[in-house]
Amino acid sequence: MAERSTAAVDVADNSGEQPLTAKADQSTADGVAKNPERDTDSDEAQGSGGAEGPGRKASPPELHSGHKLARRYRLEECVTRLDGFSSWRAVDEKLRRAVGVHVLPADHARARSVLAAARSSALLGDPRFVQVLDAVEENDLVYVVHEWLPDATELSTLLTGGPLEPHDAYQMVSQVASAMAAAHREGLAHLRLNPNAVLRTSTGQWRIRGLAVNAALRGISSDTPQRTDTESIGALLYAALTQRWPYESDAYGLSGLPKDIGLIAPDQVRAGVHRGLSELAMRALVNDGATASRHEAPCTTPEELVKAIGEMPRIRPPEPAFTAPPEYQRTTYQQGTYGRPAPHPGVTQPITAPPPPLQSRTGKALKWAVSALLIAALGLGSWQLADALMDQGDKSDDTNTTQTQDGGDKNQKKPVSGKPIAIKGARDFDPFGPDGSEKPRDIGKAYDNDTASYWQTDFYLSPEFGNLKSGVGIILDLGKVQQVGKVTVSFVGQTSVELRAASADAGSQPTSFDAYSKVADGSGTTVVLQPGKTFKSQYLLVWLTKLPADGEGHWRGRVADVKVTS
């Protein structure tokens, strides 16, 4: 990896885009080691890095538990004190939540760089990163406030229990690589990615902390930030697969590789490692040349790593393991043996057989009760059947049958079927729309007796027309005032609709919505709109009130056919 310097946030990538971060103050090189990822300090964000830059070394502020910053952030526990800065777990008393705080003197050599990095990271606003909440300079102090995730676990802690399962490792490298690709597109680099900086939440999501800020706190930069972060992602994947750090030095609670053998593939370190993930780790780690296994192109940027992950077969989660229930343990207790002498060893006790089913006193009573109910039901059914047959014979000559329902009116007669009424014309009706029109060219498809064609509305952002209006519809012209019995409407998709009718006295087609009175409504794909009694009208309004989804993220109505009968 390239030599670092104390340029706090040198993160411009090779894309030529203007980065989010402002140019930070620069200082001279401080001789940071080439592989700062191997650092093993246990600070809250991740390992310690380079030494203090030239010039007067800033004294760390005298802070203690209970100290308040901005009369709001109460410091609780110091988790790091290094190179003139300190990191704390704190409480935001205004919002009553835990936060993390980095504090350093305002005259620290890296104070300007830290502020610039924190503000640039906050502008990114990507939820896959631990968010910077505040970056302030006041009272000779500079402090950066960030999220604190009490339910998250560091990757280094997860690896103490062993390597990750292939699916978990796949999810980790996929989410981390895509997050870093998004950061580099905005000109931001991490430069301090290691197992302490990658967290898994209780919901299984992976998040990254310390974007740009951790590097600025230690004065780390890189001439090739994308390659640096890509190599770090490869090291994370290597550690997740093998529980080993891919360098000779031990770090983050992980043992390094044996000395003098160089970097070997994960599937050569540990048996059973997923071959595709092993090769992916090598392509990211050895990113200045081809891998030895398949001679595939190296991954030198997070974007290339995301593409390589996408070309892999997806790794499915393991099948859930169901543990068999323990065998039933018989006890020495037996019902009805209290007070009886225990059997002598070796003597077989006679077992009284239970009575046959339904032979007990209760069973016999149950049989008689069931038999009586069956006899009563058969008799009642026979009587109802005979009564129905006799009633049908009495009314066989009646062409207009009176159908009586429970609680209905026996004197109300409805025709068995009405005659079809031809629709002489139709027009779209959109009185509440901005232009008063809704797809007028296709209106003929709504009543052409072909359900394969249809008239459709514009698309909307909700079933209720995006709350822009109460509905839209079609006015049907029957040619003259006629007696209407019902209107059958066929839709594409579940649609709510009302049938409205103009007065029979209307001389011409009304253009006002209030001129049409509601006579029936319904919902479905084929809706029969039948009023309680027939009425006369020449102009009917089929008024759509709730639209179905169109399968493309929107909602629109589609009327495939309309039939009117008397």
C-alpha positions as CSV (number, residue, x, y, z in Angstrom):
1,M,0.0,0.0,0.0
2,A,1.1,3.5,-0.7
3,E,2.9,5.7,1.8
4,R,0.7,7.9,3.9
5,S,1.2,11.5,5.0
6,T,-0.5,13.8,7.4
7,A,-2.7,15.3,4.6
8,A,-5.9,14.8,6.6
9,V,-8.5,13.9,4.0
10,D,-6.8,13.4,0.6
11,V,-9.6,11.5,-0.9
12,A,-10.0,12.6,-4.5
13,D,-10.5,9.6,-6.7
14,N,-9.6,9.1,-10.3
15,S,-13.0,9.9,-11.7
16,G,-12.3,13.6,-11.9
17,E,-15.5,14.5,-10.1
18,Q,-15.5,17.4,-7.6
19,P,-15.3,15.8,-4.1
20,L,-17.7,16.7,-1.3
21,T,-14.9,17.4,1.1
22,A,-13.2,20.7,1.1
23,K,-9.4,21.1,0.8
24,A,-8.0,20.5,4.3
25,D,-4.9,22.1,5.6
26,Q,-1.8,20.1,4.7
27,S,1.3,19.4,6.7
28,T,4.5,17.5,6.0
29,A,5.0,13.7,6.0
30,D,5.2,12.0,9.4
31,G,6.4,8.5,8.3
32,V,3.3,6.5,9.0
33,A,3.8,2.8,8.4
34,K,2.6,1.4,5.1
35,N,0.0,-0.9,6.6
36,P,-1.9,1.0,9.3
37,E,-4.7,-1.6,9.1
38,R,-2.4,-3.8,11.2
39,D,-2.5,-1.4,14.1
40,T,-4.1,-3.1,17.1
41,D,-5.0,-0.3,19.5
42,S,-8.5,-0.8,20.9
43,D,-10.0,2.7,20.4
44,E,-13.7,3.0,19.8
45,A,-13.4,3.7,16.1
46,Q,-10.5,1.5,15.2
47,G,-6.7,1.0,15.6
48,S,-4.2,3.8,16.2
49,G,-2.1,5.2,13.4
50,G,0.7,7.5,12.7
51,A,2.7,9.6,15.0
52,E,2.2,13.3,15.7
53,G,3.2,15.6,12.9
54,P,6.0,18.1,13.2
55,G,5.7,21.2,15.3
56,R,4.6,21.7,18.8
57,K,2.6,18.7,20.1
58,A,-0.9,19.7,21.2
59,S,-1.8,18.9,24.8
60,P,-4.9,16.8,25.2
61,P,-7.8,18.8,26.8
62,E,-8.3,18.1,30.5
63,L,-11.7,16.3,30.3
64,H,-13.4,14.0,32.7
65,S,-16.6,12.0,33.1
66,G,-19.5,14.3,33.7
67,H,-18.0,17.2,31.6
68,K,-20.5,18.8,29.3
69,L,-19.9,20.1,25.8
70,A,-22.2,22.8,24.4
71,R,-24.3,22.4,27.6
72,R,-25.7,19.3,25.9
73,Y,-23.2,16.4,25.4
74,R,-22.3,14.9,28.8
75,L,-19.1,12.8,28.6
76,E,-19.5,9.3,30.2
77,E,-16.6,7.1,29.5
78,C,-13.3,7.6,27.7
79,V,-12.6,4.8,25.2
80,T,-9.5,6.2,23.6
81,R,-6.8,8.8,24.5
82,L,-4.2,9.0,21.8
83,D,-2.0,11.5,19.8
84,G,-3.6,14.5,21.5
85,F,-7.2,13.5,21.0
86,S,-9.7,11.5,23.0
87,S,-12.8,9.5,22.1
88,W,-15.8,9.2,24.5
89,R,-19.1,7.6,24.9
90,A,-21.4,10.4,25.8
91,V,-25.1,11.3,26.3
92,D,-27.0,13.8,24.3
93,E,-29.1,15.3,27.1
94,K,-31.3,17.2,24.7
95,L,-32.4,14.2,22.7
96,R,-31.7,11.7,25.5
97,R,-29.7,9.3,23.5
98,A,-26.1,7.8,23.5
99,V,-23.6,9.4,21.2
100,G,-19.9,9.1,20.5
101,V,-17.6,12.2,20.7
102,H,-14.1,12.8,19.4
103,V,-12.4,15.7,21.2
104,L,-9.1,17.5,20.4
105,P,-7.6,20.9,21.1
106,A,-8.4,23.7,18.6
107,D,-4.7,24.3,18.0
108,H,-4.0,20.6,17.2
109,A,-2.2,20.1,13.9
110,R,-5.1,18.1,12.6
111,A,-8.0,20.1,14.0
112,R,-8.9,21.7,10.6
113,S,-8.6,18.4,8.8
114,V,-10.9,16.7,11.3
115,L,-13.5,19.4,11.0
116,A,-13.4,19.3,7.2
117,A,-13.6,15.5,7.1
118,A,-16.5,15.4,9.6
119,R,-18.5,17.9,7.7
120,S,-17.9,16.2,4.4
121,S,-19.0,12.8,5.9
122,A,-22.1,14.4,7.3
123,L,-23.1,15.7,3.9
124,L,-23.0,12.2,2.4
125,G,-26.0,11.1,4.6
126,D,-25.7,7.4,3.6
127,P,-27.4,5.2,6.2
128,R,-24.8,2.5,5.7
129,F,-22.3,4.7,7.5
130,V,-22.4,5.7,11.1
131,Q,-23.7,9.3,10.8
132,V,-21.8,12.4,11.9
133,L,-24.3,14.4,14.0
134,D,-22.3,17.6,14.8
135,A,-18.8,19.1,14.2
136,V,-18.1,22.1,16.3
137,E,-15.2,24.4,17.3
138,E,-15.7,26.2,20.6
139,N,-13.8,27.1,23.8
140,D,-10.4,26.1,22.3
141,L,-11.8,22.6,21.6
142,V,-12.8,20.8,18.4
143,Y,-15.3,18.0,18.8
144,V,-17.1,15.6,16.4
145,V,-20.3,14.0,17.6
146,H,-21.5,10.8,15.8
147,E,-24.0,8.0,16.3
148,W,-23.6,5.4,19.0
149,L,-25.1,2.0,18.1
150,P,-25.6,0.0,21.3
151,D,-27.1,-2.9,19.5
152,A,-24.3,-3.3,17.0
153,T,-21.3,-5.7,17.3
154,E,-17.9,-5.1,15.8
155,L,-16.6,-7.6,13.2
156,S,-13.6,-8.2,15.5
157,T,-15.9,-9.4,18.3
158,L,-17.9,-11.6,15.9
159,L,-14.7,-13.3,14.8
160,T,-13.8,-14.3,18.3
161,G,-16.4,-17.1,18.0
162,G,-14.9,-18.4,14.7
163,P,-15.1,-17.6,11.0
164,L,-18.4,-16.3,9.5
165,E,-20.7,-18.6,7.6
166,P,-20.4,-18.1,3.8
167,H,-23.7,-16.3,3.6
168,D,-22.8,-13.9,6.4
169,A,-19.4,-13.2,4.8
170,Y,-21.0,-12.7,1.4
171,Q,-23.5,-10.2,2.9
172,M,-20.7,-8.3,4.7
173,V,-18.5,-7.9,1.7
174,S,-21.4,-7.0,-0.5
175,Q,-22.8,-4.3,1.8
176,V,-19.4,-2.8,2.7
177,A,-18.2,-2.7,-0.9
178,S,-21.3,-1.1,-2.2
179,A,-21.2,1.5,0.6
180,M,-17.6,2.4,-0.1
181,A,-18.3,2.6,-3.8
182,A,-21.0,5.2,-3.1
183,A,-18.6,7.1,-0.8
184,H,-15.9,7.2,-3.4
185,R,-18.3,8.5,-6.0
186,E,-18.7,11.5,-3.8
187,G,-14.9,11.9,-3.3
188,L,-14.8,10.4,0.2
189,A,-12.4,7.6,1.4
190,H,-12.1,5.8,4.7
191,L,-8.4,4.7,4.7
192,R,-9.0,3.0,8.1
193,L,-11.2,0.1,7.3
194,N,-10.6,-2.8,9.7
195,P,-12.6,-5.2,11.8
196,N,-13.2,-2.6,14.5
197,A,-14.7,-0.2,12.0
198,V,-17.3,-2.6,10.5
199,L,-20.4,-3.3,12.7
200,R,-23.3,-5.7,12.3
201,T,-26.6,-4.5,13.8
202,S,-29.2,-6.6,15.5
203,T,-31.2,-6.6,12.2
204,G,-28.3,-8.1,10.3
205,Q,-27.3,-5.0,8.5
206,W,-23.6,-4.0,8.2
207,R,-22.5,-0.4,8.9
208,I,-19.2,1.4,8.7
209,R,-18.0,4.0,11.1
210,G,-15.3,6.6,10.9
211,L,-15.6,7.5,7.2
212,A,-12.8,10.1,6.5
213,V,-12.8,11.1,10.2
214,N,-10.7,8.3,11.6
215,A,-8.0,8.9,8.9
216,A,-8.1,12.7,9.6
217,L,-7.7,12.1,13.4
218,R,-4.4,10.2,12.7
219,G,-3.2,12.3,9.8
220,I,-3.5,9.5,7.3
221,S,-3.9,10.0,3.5
222,S,-3.2,8.0,0.4
223,D,-2.3,8.7,-3.2
224,T,-4.5,5.8,-4.2
225,P,-7.5,6.0,-1.8
226,Q,-9.7,3.6,-3.9
227,R,-7.0,0.9,-4.0
228,T,-6.3,1.4,-0.3
229,D,-10.0,0.9,0.7
230,T,-10.4,-2.0,-1.7
231,E,-7.4,-3.8,-0.2
232,S,-8.9,-3.2,3.2
233,I,-12.2,-4.8,2.2
234,G,-10.3,-7.8,0.9
235,A,-8.6,-8.1,4.3
236,L,-12.0,-8.0,6.0
237,L,-13.3,-10.7,3.8
238,Y,-10.1,-12.8,4.3
239,A,-10.5,-12.5,8.1
240,A,-14.2,-13.3,8.0
241,L,-13.4,-16.5,6.0
242,T,-10.4,-17.7,7.9
243,Q,-10.4,-16.0,11.3
244,R,-6.8,-14.9,10.4
245,W,-5.4,-11.5,9.6
246,P,-3.8,-11.6,6.1
247,Y,-0.5,-10.2,7.2
248,E,2.3,-11.5,9.3
249,S,1.5,-9.4,12.4
250,D,-1.3,-10.3,14.8
251,A,-4.1,-7.6,14.9
252,Y,-7.6,-7.1,16.1
253,G,-7.5,-10.2,18.2
254,L,-6.7,-12.3,15.1
255,S,-3.5,-14.3,14.5
256,G,-1.4,-13.3,11.5
257,L,-0.2,-15.6,8.8
258,P,2.9,-17.7,9.3
259,K,6.1,-15.8,8.6
260,D,8.0,-16.2,5.3
261,I,5.2,-17.9,3.4
262,G,3.6,-14.8,1.9
263,L,-0.1,-14.3,1.2
264,I,-1.9,-17.5,0.5
265,A,-5.5,-18.0,-0.5
266,P,-8.1,-18.4,2.3
267,D,-9.1,-21.9,1.1
268,Q,-5.5,-22.9,1.6
269,V,-5.5,-21.6,5.2
270,R,-8.7,-23.3,6.3
271,A,-10.7,-26.2,4.9
272,G,-14.2,-25.7,3.7
273,V,-13.8,-22.1,2.7
274,H,-16.2,-21.0,-0.1
275,R,-14.1,-21.0,-3.3
276,G,-15.7,-18.0,-4.9
277,L,-15.3,-15.8,-1.8
278,S,-11.7,-17.0,-1.4
279,E,-10.9,-15.9,-4.9
280,L,-12.7,-12.6,-4.4
281,A,-10.7,-11.8,-1.3
282,M,-7.5,-12.5,-3.3
283,R,-8.6,-10.3,-6.1
284,A,-9.1,-7.4,-3.7
285,L,-6.0,-8.0,-1.6
286,V,-3.5,-8.6,-4.4
287,N,-4.9,-5.7,-6.4
288,D,-1.7,-4.8,-8.2
289,G,-1.6,-8.0,-10.3
290,A,-3.6,-11.1,-11.2
291,T,-4.4,-13.8,-8.7
292,A,-2.4,-17.0,-8.9
293,S,-5.5,-19.3,-9.0
294,R,-7.4,-18.2,-12.0
295,H,-5.5,-15.2,-13.4
296,E,-8.5,-13.0,-13.2
297,A,-8.2,-9.2,-13.3
298,P,-7.6,-7.7,-9.8
299,C,-10.1,-5.4,-8.2
300,T,-8.5,-2.0,-7.6
301,T,-11.6,0.1,-6.7
302,P,-14.7,-0.6,-4.7
303,E,-16.8,-0.2,-7.9
304,E,-14.9,-3.1,-9.5
305,L,-15.3,-5.2,-6.4
306,V,-19.1,-4.6,-6.5
307,K,-19.1,-5.7,-10.1
308,A,-17.1,-8.8,-9.3
309,I,-19.6,-9.7,-6.5
310,G,-22.5,-9.2,-8.8
311,E,-21.0,-11.8,-11.2
312,M,-20.8,-14.4,-8.5
313,P,-23.6,-17.0,-8.0
314,R,-25.7,-15.7,-5.1
315,I,-24.9,-17.5,-1.9
316,R,-28.1,-18.6,-0.1
317,P,-28.6,-18.6,3.6
318,P,-28.2,-21.9,5.3
319,E,-31.4,-23.9,5.9
320,P,-32.7,-23.5,9.5
321,A,-31.7,-26.4,11.7
322,F,-34.6,-28.0,13.7
323,T,-33.5,-29.9,16.7
324,A,-35.3,-33.1,17.5
325,P,-37.3,-33.0,20.7
326,P,-35.9,-35.1,23.5
327,E,-37.3,-38.5,24.0
328,Y,-40.2,-38.8,26.4
329,Q,-38.9,-39.8,29.8
330,R,-41.3,-42.2,31.6
331,T,-41.7,-41.6,35.3
332,T,-42.3,-44.2,38.0
333,Y,-45.6,-42.6,38.9
334,Q,-48.7,-44.4,37.7
335,Q,-52.2,-43.2,38.1
336,G,-54.2,-45.1,40.8
337,T,-51.2,-46.8,42.5
338,Y,-51.2,-44.5,45.6
339,G,-51.5,-46.6,48.7
340,R,-50.9,-49.9,46.9
341,P,-47.9,-52.1,47.5
342,A,-45.2,-51.8,45.0
343,P,-44.8,-54.8,42.7
344,H,-42.0,-57.2,43.5
345,P,-39.1,-57.2,41.0
346,G,-39.5,-59.6,38.2
347,V,-43.3,-59.9,38.7
348,T,-45.4,-58.9,35.7
349,Q,-48.4,-56.8,36.7
350,P,-51.6,-57.5,34.9
351,I,-52.7,-54.5,32.7
352,T,-56.5,-53.8,32.7
353,A,-57.6,-53.2,29.1
354,P,-59.6,-50.0,28.6
355,P,-63.2,-50.5,27.6
356,P,-64.1,-50.4,23.8
357,P,-64.8,-47.0,22.4
358,L,-68.3,-45.7,23.3
359,Q,-69.1,-48.6,25.5
360,S,-69.0,-46.6,28.7
361,R,-72.1,-45.0,30.2
362,T,-71.1,-41.6,28.8
363,G,-70.4,-43.1,25.4
364,K,-73.8,-44.8,25.2
365,A,-75.6,-41.6,26.1
366,L,-73.6,-39.8,23.5
367,K,-74.6,-42.4,20.8
368,W,-78.3,-42.0,21.6
369,A,-78.1,-38.2,21.5
370,V,-76.4,-38.2,18.1
371,S,-78.9,-40.7,16.7
372,A,-81.8,-38.6,17.8
373,L,-80.3,-35.5,16.2
374,L,-79.7,-37.3,12.9
375,I,-83.3,-38.6,12.8
376,A,-84.7,-35.1,13.5
377,A,-82.4,-33.6,10.8
378,L,-83.5,-36.2,8.2
379,G,-87.2,-35.6,9.0
380,L,-86.8,-31.8,8.8
381,G,-84.9,-32.0,5.5
382,S,-87.5,-34.3,3.9
383,W,-90.3,-32.0,4.9
384,Q,-88.6,-28.9,3.5
385,L,-87.8,-30.7,0.2
386,A,-91.4,-31.8,-0.2
387,D,-92.7,-28.3,0.6
388,A,-90.3,-26.8,-2.0
389,L,-91.4,-29.3,-4.7
390,M,-95.0,-28.6,-4.1
391,D,-94.4,-24.8,-4.1
392,Q,-92.5,-25.1,-7.4
393,G,-95.4,-27.1,-9.0
394,D,-97.9,-24.4,-8.0
395,K,-95.9,-21.6,-9.6
396,S,-94.6,-23.4,-12.7
397,D,-97.0,-21.4,-15.0
398,D,-96.0,-18.0,-13.6
399,T,-93.5,-16.3,-16.0
400,N,-92.6,-13.5,-13.6
401,T,-91.5,-15.5,-10.5
402,T,-91.5,-13.7,-7.1
403,Q,-88.3,-14.4,-5.3
404,T,-88.7,-14.0,-1.6
405,Q,-85.7,-13.8,0.7
406,D,-85.5,-13.7,4.5
407,G,-86.8,-10.4,5.6
408,G,-87.6,-9.4,2.0
409,D,-90.8,-7.9,0.5
410,K,-93.0,-10.7,-1.0
411,N,-94.9,-8.1,-3.1
412,Q,-91.7,-6.9,-4.9
413,K,-91.3,-8.5,-8.3
414,K,-88.0,-8.4,-10.4
415,P,-87.7,-9.5,-13.9
416,V,-85.6,-12.6,-14.5
417,S,-83.6,-10.9,-17.2
418,G,-83.7,-7.5,-18.9
419,K,-83.3,-6.6,-22.5
420,P,-79.9,-5.1,-23.5
421,I,-79.8,-1.3,-24.2
422,A,-77.5,-0.1,-26.9
423,I,-75.0,2.6,-26.0
424,K,-75.3,5.3,-28.6
425,G,-72.2,7.3,-27.5
426,A,-69.8,8.0,-24.6
427,R,-67.4,10.6,-23.5
428,D,-64.8,10.9,-20.7
429,F,-65.8,12.9,-17.7
430,D,-63.1,14.6,-15.5
431,P,-64.7,17.7,-13.9
432,F,-62.1,17.9,-11.1
433,G,-59.0,17.6,-13.3
434,P,-56.8,20.5,-14.4
435,D,-57.8,20.1,-18.1
436,G,-61.2,18.4,-17.7
437,S,-60.2,15.5,-20.0
438,E,-59.0,11.9,-19.4
439,K,-57.8,9.8,-22.4
440,P,-60.7,10.8,-24.7
441,R,-59.3,9.0,-27.8
442,D,-59.8,5.5,-26.3
443,I,-63.3,6.0,-24.9
444,G,-64.9,3.7,-27.5
445,K,-62.9,0.7,-26.2
446,A,-65.0,0.8,-23.0
447,Y,-68.2,-0.4,-24.8
448,D,-67.0,-2.2,-27.9
449,N,-68.0,-5.7,-26.6
450,D,-64.3,-6.7,-26.6
451,T,-62.8,-7.2,-23.1
452,A,-59.3,-7.4,-24.6
453,S,-59.4,-3.6,-25.3
454,Y,-60.0,-1.0,-22.6
455,W,-60.2,2.7,-21.8
456,Q,-57.7,3.6,-19.1
457,T,-57.2,6.7,-16.9
458,D,-54.0,8.5,-16.3
459,F,-51.7,7.0,-13.7
460,Y,-51.7,8.3,-10.1
461,L,-49.6,7.8,-7.0
462,S,-52.2,6.2,-4.8
463,P,-55.5,4.4,-5.3
464,E,-57.4,7.6,-4.3
465,F,-56.1,9.5,-7.4
466,G,-53.1,10.7,-5.4
467,N,-55.5,12.8,-3.3
468,L,-55.9,15.1,-6.3
469,K,-59.6,14.5,-7.0
470,S,-62.5,12.4,-5.9
471,G,-62.8,10.4,-9.1
472,V,-63.1,10.2,-12.9
473,G,-65.6,8.5,-15.2
474,I,-67.4,7.9,-18.4
475,I,-70.8,9.4,-19.4
476,L,-73.0,6.9,-21.4
477,D,-75.6,8.3,-23.9
478,L,-78.5,5.8,-24.4
479,G,-79.9,7.8,-27.3
480,K,-83.2,8.5,-25.5
481,V,-84.7,8.3,-22.1
482,Q,-85.1,4.6,-21.3
483,Q,-85.9,2.4,-18.3
484,V,-82.6,1.1,-16.8
485,G,-82.4,-2.0,-14.7
486,K,-78.7,-2.6,-14.2
487,V,-75.3,-1.7,-15.6
488,T,-72.5,-4.3,-15.7
489,V,-68.9,-3.0,-15.8
490,S,-65.8,-5.1,-16.4
491,F,-62.5,-3.8,-15.2
492,V,-58.8,-4.8,-15.3
493,G,-58.0,-5.0,-11.6
494,Q,-60.0,-4.5,-8.5
495,T,-61.8,-1.2,-8.9
496,S,-64.4,0.7,-6.9
497,V,-67.2,2.4,-8.9
498,E,-70.4,4.3,-8.6
499,L,-73.4,4.4,-11.0
500,R,-74.9,7.8,-11.3
501,A,-77.8,9.0,-13.5
502,A,-79.0,12.3,-14.8
503,S,-82.6,13.3,-14.4
504,A,-85.0,12.0,-17.0
505,D,-86.1,15.6,-17.6
506,A,-82.6,16.7,-18.6
507,G,-82.9,17.9,-22.2
508,S,-79.2,17.7,-23.0
509,Q,-76.2,16.0,-21.5
510,P,-75.3,17.6,-18.2
511,T,-71.7,18.8,-17.7
512,S,-71.9,19.3,-13.9
513,F,-71.0,16.4,-11.5
514,D,-73.9,17.4,-9.2
515,A,-76.4,16.8,-12.0
516,Y,-75.8,13.1,-11.7
517,S,-77.4,11.3,-8.7
518,K,-75.8,8.2,-7.2
519,V,-78.1,5.1,-7.7
520,A,-75.7,2.1,-7.0
521,D,-72.1,1.3,-6.2
522,G,-69.8,-1.7,-5.9
523,S,-66.2,-3.0,-6.2
524,G,-64.4,-5.8,-8.0
525,T,-63.3,-6.8,-11.5
526,T,-66.8,-7.4,-12.8
527,V,-69.3,-5.2,-11.0
528,V,-73.1,-5.4,-11.4
529,L,-74.5,-2.0,-10.6
530,Q,-78.2,-2.7,-9.9
531,P,-80.3,-0.1,-8.0
532,G,-83.1,-1.0,-5.6
533,K,-85.6,-0.2,-8.3
534,T,-85.6,0.6,-12.0
535,F,-85.3,4.2,-13.1
536,K,-85.5,6.2,-16.4
537,S,-82.6,8.2,-17.8
538,Q,-80.8,8.9,-21.0
539,Y,-77.4,9.8,-19.5
540,L,-75.5,7.5,-17.1
541,L,-72.2,8.2,-15.4
542,V,-69.8,5.3,-14.5
543,W,-67.8,7.0,-11.8
544,L,-64.5,5.4,-10.7
545,T,-63.7,6.1,-7.0
546,K,-60.7,3.8,-6.2
547,L,-58.1,2.5,-8.6
548,P,-56.1,-0.7,-8.8
549,A,-52.3,-1.0,-9.0
550,D,-50.9,-1.2,-12.5
551,G,-47.9,-3.3,-11.6
552,E,-45.4,-0.5,-12.4
553,G,-45.6,1.4,-9.1
554,H,-48.6,3.5,-10.0
555,W,-52.4,3.2,-9.9
556,R,-54.8,3.6,-12.9
557,G,-58.3,2.5,-13.8
558,R,-59.1,0.3,-16.9
559,V,-62.7,-0.1,-18.1
560,A,-62.8,-3.2,-20.5
561,D,-66.5,-3.3,-21.2
562,V,-69.9,-1.7,-20.1
563,K,-73.3,-3.3,-20.7
564,V,-76.7,-1.7,-19.9
565,T,-79.9,-3.7,-19.6
566,S,-83.5,-2.7,-18.8
